[in-house]
Amino acid sequence: MKKHKSDPRTWGDATKLVRGGLDRSPHGETSEALFLNSGFVYDEPETAERRFAGEDDGYVYGRYGNPTVTMFEQRLALLEGAEACYALASGMASVFGALACQLKAGDHLVASRALFGSCYQVVTSILPRFGIRTTLVDGSDLAAWREAITSETSCVFLETPSNPTLEVIDLEAVCGIARAKGATVVVDNIFATPILQRPLTYGADVVVYSGTKHMDGQGRVLGGAIMSTRKFKEEMLKPFLRHTGPSISPFNAWVLLKGLETMKLRVEAQSRSAQVIAEALAAMPGVTRVLYPHLDSHPQVALSRKQMTLGGTMVTFEVAGGKQKAFNALRHLGIIDISNNLGDAKSLMTHPASTTHRNIGAEARAMMGITDGMLRLSVGLEDTGDLMGDLKQALAA
């Protein structure tokens, strides 16, 4: 007897993350199947012709699609509430693909100035090589957005909360400004994840993710994803990405698919721990500033609480004494690891000025508010008390 089929769109997030996109083979496996093949065969030459013509939905080549990758895409799209998802090899492949697929020479891009180091390089160095004009603005200043976004603007790009200063941007307001001028809005939602924030509900057109972070959550594989309308995927993403080749490995897609099953549990637990740690850091000697979206002292705390259900897994803070004191604290950590990755089950800490944002230069770092005494903590799943004890002794060393 066949099981009754319910509409996946009516499921809660936890159910979507475990069962969304599930497509069992005739063998009836419990865990999603991993299809490790680069190509596909056809029963007739006419079948191949129809597939290449887009008249048959079957698979044609690993760079174009794969059953395991499709399950990951469908599950993530279901969670996000998006019409379509395109999985890619990394988070940066997603950022670049979402922008480059729609921009051409002469177009104008407006972006928030507080960006991840590689995103900053794409916006300020790589895209301009192809004749794309770019303007950076203070993301928290709505007047600056209104002035920068004009009828000539093709696309708007932002990340909120930003890396590493956790600046929060008013999604509804910026999306409204962009929509009035006919510009597409691309949001990097890596820090918040779809568990805590859904940019599409505030008017964003495209959302990008690094699956390497919270989706995997255990530091194993690279991956990325672009969420959009079906029209954007078919008309913009597919023609660009299929021929430029940043396709995700089926194995990586499978790992990310399994990671999604526990992402809600992990992100919510890590966020609750991060809130407690942020509050504790604010009272620790030697700490001059703590940045955390849901902390009362955050300059945009009201907006943060409106857009994000929890404050996220990331805590950024500054120590007195600059780079020397920051390095000394890193050197004395006993539990927390020194690493530039984030969203992991293990707590990780990095010094942005010398790692993730080193190559953008001192002037750009100063513009973003990144100081030599700044440290970025990705809170993991360890006991919160153990993490606070580790931070306390490392800062006191």
C-alpha positions as CSV (number, residue, x, y, z in Angstrom):
1,M,0.0,0.0,0.0
2,K,1.4,3.4,-0.9
3,K,1.9,6.0,1.7
4,H,-0.5,9.0,1.8
5,K,1.2,12.0,0.3
6,S,1.0,15.4,2.0
7,D,2.0,18.8,0.6
8,P,5.6,19.5,1.7
9,R,4.9,23.2,1.7
10,T,2.6,22.7,4.7
11,W,5.3,21.0,6.8
12,G,7.2,22.6,9.6
13,D,10.9,23.5,9.1
14,A,12.1,20.5,11.0
15,T,10.2,18.1,8.8
16,K,11.3,20.0,5.6
17,L,14.9,19.6,6.7
18,V,14.6,15.8,7.2
19,R,12.3,14.9,4.3
20,G,12.2,17.7,1.8
21,G,13.1,16.7,-1.7
22,L,13.4,13.0,-0.8
23,D,13.5,10.8,-3.9
24,R,14.1,7.2,-3.2
25,S,15.4,4.8,-5.9
26,P,13.5,1.5,-6.6
27,H,15.7,-0.1,-3.9
28,G,13.9,1.9,-1.2
29,E,16.9,3.1,0.8
30,T,16.3,4.9,4.1
31,S,19.2,7.4,3.6
32,E,19.2,9.5,0.4
33,A,21.1,7.8,-2.4
34,L,24.5,9.1,-3.5
35,F,24.8,9.1,-7.3
36,L,28.6,9.2,-8.1
37,N,28.4,9.4,-11.8
38,S,29.5,12.1,-14.3
39,G,27.2,11.1,-17.2
40,F,24.0,9.4,-18.1
41,V,22.8,7.0,-20.8
42,Y,19.7,7.1,-23.0
43,D,17.4,4.3,-24.2
44,E,17.0,6.0,-27.7
45,P,18.8,8.7,-29.6
46,E,15.5,10.6,-29.6
47,T,15.6,10.7,-25.8
48,A,19.0,12.4,-25.8
49,E,17.8,14.9,-28.4
50,R,14.7,15.7,-26.3
51,R,16.8,16.2,-23.2
52,F,19.3,18.5,-24.8
53,A,16.4,20.4,-26.3
54,G,14.8,20.9,-22.9
55,E,11.7,18.9,-23.8
56,D,12.6,16.0,-21.4
57,D,13.4,16.6,-17.7
58,G,15.9,13.8,-17.5
59,Y,19.6,14.2,-16.7
60,V,22.2,14.7,-19.4
61,Y,25.6,15.4,-17.7
62,G,27.0,15.9,-14.2
63,R,27.8,19.5,-14.8
64,Y,24.1,20.2,-15.6
65,G,22.5,18.2,-12.8
66,N,22.5,15.0,-10.7
67,P,19.8,13.2,-8.7
68,T,21.6,13.8,-5.4
69,V,22.2,17.4,-6.1
70,T,18.6,17.8,-7.1
71,M,17.5,16.5,-3.7
72,F,19.7,19.0,-1.9
73,E,18.4,21.8,-4.1
74,Q,14.7,20.9,-3.5
75,R,15.2,20.5,0.2
76,L,16.8,23.9,0.6
77,A,14.3,25.7,-1.7
78,L,11.5,24.2,0.4
79,L,13.0,25.5,3.6
80,E,13.7,28.9,2.2
81,G,10.3,29.3,0.6
82,A,12.0,29.8,-2.8
83,E,10.7,28.7,-6.2
84,A,14.1,27.4,-7.2
85,C,17.6,26.6,-6.0
86,Y,20.9,26.1,-7.8
87,A,23.6,24.3,-5.9
88,L,27.3,25.2,-6.6
89,A,30.8,24.2,-5.7
90,S,31.3,26.9,-3.0
91,G,29.8,29.9,-1.3
92,M,32.0,32.3,-3.4
93,A,30.9,30.5,-6.6
94,S,27.3,31.3,-5.5
95,V,28.1,35.0,-4.9
96,F,30.0,35.4,-8.1
97,G,27.5,33.4,-10.1
98,A,24.5,35.3,-8.8
99,L,26.1,38.6,-9.8
100,A,27.9,37.8,-13.0
101,C,25.0,36.0,-14.5
102,Q,23.0,39.2,-14.7
103,L,25.6,41.9,-15.1
104,K,27.4,43.1,-18.2
105,A,29.7,45.9,-19.2
106,G,28.2,49.3,-18.5
107,D,25.9,48.1,-15.7
108,H,25.9,49.6,-12.2
109,L,26.1,47.6,-9.0
110,V,25.5,49.1,-5.5
111,A,26.8,47.1,-2.5
112,S,27.1,47.5,1.2
113,R,30.7,48.3,2.1
114,A,30.8,45.8,5.0
115,L,31.5,42.6,3.1
116,F,33.4,39.4,3.5
117,G,37.0,39.8,2.1
118,S,36.4,37.7,-1.0
119,C,33.0,39.4,-1.7
120,Y,34.7,42.8,-1.4
121,Q,37.3,41.7,-4.0
122,V,34.6,40.5,-6.4
123,V,32.7,43.8,-6.1
124,T,35.7,46.2,-6.1
125,S,38.3,44.4,-8.3
126,I,36.9,41.5,-10.4
127,L,33.6,42.9,-11.7
128,P,35.1,46.3,-12.6
129,R,37.5,44.5,-15.0
130,F,34.5,43.6,-17.1
131,G,33.3,47.2,-17.3
132,I,30.8,47.0,-14.4
133,R,30.6,50.2,-12.3
134,T,30.3,49.6,-8.5
135,T,29.3,51.9,-5.7
136,L,29.9,51.0,-2.0
137,V,27.6,52.5,0.7
138,D,27.2,52.4,4.5
139,G,24.7,49.6,4.8
140,S,23.0,51.1,7.9
141,D,22.4,54.5,6.2
142,L,19.1,54.4,4.2
143,A,19.8,57.9,2.8
144,A,23.0,56.5,1.3
145,W,21.1,53.7,-0.4
146,R,18.6,56.1,-1.8
147,E,21.3,58.3,-3.2
148,A,23.4,55.4,-4.7
149,I,20.6,53.4,-6.3
150,T,19.4,55.1,-9.4
151,S,17.5,54.2,-12.5
152,E,20.8,53.1,-14.0
153,T,21.4,50.5,-11.2
154,S,21.0,47.0,-12.3
155,C,21.8,45.1,-9.1
156,V,22.1,45.6,-5.3
157,F,24.3,43.3,-3.2
158,L,24.5,43.1,0.6
159,E,25.2,40.8,3.5
160,T,23.4,41.0,6.8
161,P,24.6,40.4,9.4
162,S,28.0,41.4,7.8
163,N,31.3,39.6,8.2
164,P,32.9,40.2,10.7
165,T,31.4,43.4,12.2
166,L,27.8,42.0,12.3
167,E,26.3,45.1,10.8
168,V,22.6,44.6,10.2
169,I,20.9,46.1,7.2
170,D,17.1,46.9,6.9
171,L,16.1,44.4,4.3
172,E,12.6,45.6,3.7
173,A,13.7,49.2,3.3
174,V,16.6,48.5,0.9
175,C,14.6,46.1,-1.1
176,G,11.9,48.7,-1.5
177,I,14.4,51.3,-2.6
178,A,15.8,48.9,-5.2
179,R,12.5,47.7,-6.4
180,A,11.4,51.3,-7.1
181,K,14.4,51.7,-9.4
182,G,14.1,48.3,-11.1
183,A,17.2,46.8,-9.5
184,T,17.6,43.2,-8.5
185,V,18.5,42.6,-4.9
186,V,21.0,39.8,-4.0
187,V,21.4,39.0,-0.3
188,D,24.3,37.0,1.3
189,N,22.5,35.3,4.2
190,I,25.3,33.1,5.3
191,F,25.6,34.3,8.9
192,A,21.8,34.2,9.6
193,T,21.0,31.0,7.7
194,P,17.5,30.3,6.5
195,I,16.7,29.1,10.1
196,L,17.0,32.6,11.5
197,Q,16.2,34.9,8.6
198,R,14.4,34.7,5.3
199,P,15.4,37.6,3.0
200,L,12.8,36.7,0.3
201,T,10.0,37.6,2.7
202,Y,11.4,41.1,2.9
203,G,11.5,41.6,-0.9
204,A,14.9,40.2,-1.9
205,D,15.1,38.6,-5.4
206,V,18.1,36.3,-4.8
207,V,19.7,34.7,-1.7
208,V,23.1,33.2,-1.7
209,Y,24.7,30.7,0.8
210,S,27.9,29.0,1.6
211,G,26.9,25.4,2.4
212,T,30.4,25.0,3.7
213,K,29.3,26.7,6.9
214,H,26.2,25.9,8.9
215,M,24.6,23.5,6.3
216,D,27.5,21.1,6.6
217,G,28.3,22.3,10.1
218,Q,31.1,19.9,10.7
219,G,33.9,21.2,8.5
220,R,33.9,18.5,5.9
221,V,33.1,19.8,2.4
222,L,32.7,22.9,0.3
223,G,29.4,23.9,-1.3
224,G,27.1,26.8,-2.1
225,A,23.6,27.6,-3.2
226,I,21.6,30.3,-5.0
227,M,17.9,30.7,-4.1
228,S,15.7,32.5,-6.6
229,T,12.5,32.5,-8.7
230,R,12.2,29.8,-11.3
231,K,12.4,32.4,-14.0
232,F,15.7,33.8,-12.7
233,K,17.2,30.3,-12.5
234,E,16.1,29.3,-16.0
235,E,16.9,32.6,-17.8
236,M,19.9,33.9,-15.9
237,L,21.6,31.2,-13.8
238,K,21.4,28.2,-16.1
239,P,22.9,29.7,-19.2
240,F,25.8,31.2,-17.2
241,L,26.6,28.5,-14.7
242,R,26.2,25.4,-17.0
243,H,28.8,26.8,-19.4
244,T,31.2,28.2,-16.8
245,G,31.2,25.0,-14.8
246,P,31.2,25.8,-11.0
247,S,29.2,22.6,-10.4
248,I,29.0,20.9,-7.0
249,S,30.3,17.4,-6.4
250,P,27.5,14.9,-5.8
251,F,29.4,13.7,-2.8
252,N,29.5,17.2,-1.3
253,A,25.8,17.7,-2.1
254,W,25.0,14.5,-0.3
255,V,27.0,15.6,2.8
256,L,25.2,18.9,2.8
257,L,21.9,17.2,2.3
258,K,22.5,15.1,5.4
259,G,23.8,18.2,7.3
260,L,20.5,19.9,6.6
261,E,18.7,17.3,8.7
262,T,20.3,18.7,11.9
263,M,20.9,22.3,10.9
264,K,17.9,23.8,12.8
265,L,18.9,22.0,16.0
266,R,22.5,23.1,15.7
267,V,21.9,26.7,14.7
268,E,19.4,27.3,17.4
269,A,21.5,25.7,20.1
270,Q,24.6,27.6,18.9
271,S,22.7,30.9,18.8
272,R,21.4,30.5,22.4
273,S,25.0,29.8,23.5
274,A,26.3,32.7,21.5
275,Q,23.9,35.1,23.3
276,V,25.1,34.0,26.7
277,I,28.8,34.2,25.7
278,A,28.3,37.7,24.2
279,E,26.8,38.9,27.4
280,A,29.6,37.4,29.4
281,L,32.3,38.8,27.1
282,A,30.9,42.3,27.7
283,A,31.8,42.0,31.3
284,M,35.3,40.5,30.9
285,P,38.3,42.7,31.7
286,G,40.3,43.7,28.6
287,V,37.3,43.5,26.3
288,T,36.5,47.0,24.9
289,R,33.6,46.2,22.6
290,V,31.2,43.3,21.9
291,L,29.2,43.0,18.7
292,Y,26.2,40.6,18.6
293,P,23.0,41.3,16.8
294,H,20.6,40.6,19.7
295,L,22.8,42.2,22.4
296,D,21.2,45.3,23.9
297,S,24.3,47.3,23.1
298,H,24.2,46.5,19.4
299,P,23.5,49.7,17.4
300,Q,20.7,48.0,15.4
301,V,19.3,45.7,18.0
302,A,15.7,46.5,17.3
303,L,16.1,45.8,13.6
304,S,18.1,42.6,14.4
305,R,15.3,41.3,16.6
306,K,12.7,42.2,13.9
307,Q,14.6,40.4,11.1
308,M,16.2,37.5,12.9
309,T,14.5,35.1,15.3
310,L,17.8,34.6,17.2
311,G,21.1,36.5,17.2
312,G,23.1,33.9,15.3
313,T,26.1,31.8,16.0
314,M,28.8,34.6,15.5
315,V,30.2,36.9,18.2
316,T,32.7,39.6,17.4
317,F,34.7,41.5,20.0
318,E,37.6,43.8,20.5
319,V,40.4,43.6,23.1
320,A,42.6,46.4,24.4
321,G,46.1,46.1,23.2
322,G,45.6,45.6,19.5
323,K,47.0,42.8,17.5
324,Q,49.5,41.7,20.1
325,K,46.8,41.2,22.8
326,A,44.5,39.6,20.2
327,F,47.2,37.1,19.2
328,N,48.1,36.4,22.8
329,A,44.4,35.5,23.5
330,L,44.3,33.2,20.5
331,R,47.6,31.6,21.6
332,H,46.2,30.7,25.0
333,L,42.9,29.2,23.9
334,G,42.5,25.6,25.3
335,I,39.2,24.5,23.8
336,I,38.4,26.9,21.0
337,D,40.4,26.4,17.8
338,I,42.1,29.0,15.7
339,S,40.4,28.8,12.3
340,N,38.9,31.1,9.7
341,N,36.0,28.8,9.1
342,L,32.6,29.2,10.8
343,G,29.3,27.6,11.5
344,D,31.0,24.5,12.7
345,A,30.0,22.2,15.6
346,K,33.4,23.1,17.1
347,S,34.0,26.7,18.3
348,L,36.4,28.6,16.1
349,M,38.1,32.0,16.4
350,T,40.0,34.1,13.9
351,H,41.7,37.5,13.7
352,P,40.0,39.1,10.7
353,A,42.6,41.8,10.0
354,S,45.3,39.2,9.4
355,T,43.2,36.4,7.8
356,T,39.7,36.8,6.2
357,H,40.1,40.6,5.5
358,R,43.9,40.8,5.2
359,N,44.0,41.3,1.4
360,I,41.5,44.2,1.2
361,G,44.0,46.6,2.8
362,A,44.2,48.7,5.9
363,E,42.1,51.5,4.4
364,A,39.2,49.2,3.5
365,R,39.4,47.5,6.9
366,A,39.2,50.9,8.6
367,M,36.1,51.8,6.5
368,M,34.4,48.6,7.7
369,G,35.4,49.1,11.3
370,I,37.8,46.2,11.5
371,T,40.5,46.9,14.0
372,D,43.7,45.1,14.9
373,G,42.2,44.1,18.2
374,M,39.1,42.5,16.7
375,L,38.4,38.8,17.1
376,R,35.6,36.8,15.5
377,L,34.2,33.8,17.4
378,S,32.1,31.2,15.8
379,V,30.2,29.5,18.6
380,G,30.0,25.7,18.4
381,L,28.1,23.0,20.3
382,E,30.4,22.6,23.3
383,D,29.2,23.3,26.8
384,T,28.6,27.1,27.1
385,G,30.3,27.2,30.5
386,D,33.4,25.5,29.1
387,L,33.6,28.1,26.3
388,M,33.2,31.0,28.7
389,G,35.9,29.5,30.9
390,D,38.2,29.1,28.0
391,L,37.7,32.7,26.9
392,K,38.1,34.1,30.4
393,Q,41.5,32.4,30.9
394,A,42.8,33.2,27.4
395,L,42.0,36.9,27.8
396,A,43.6,37.0,31.2
397,A,46.8,35.2,30.2
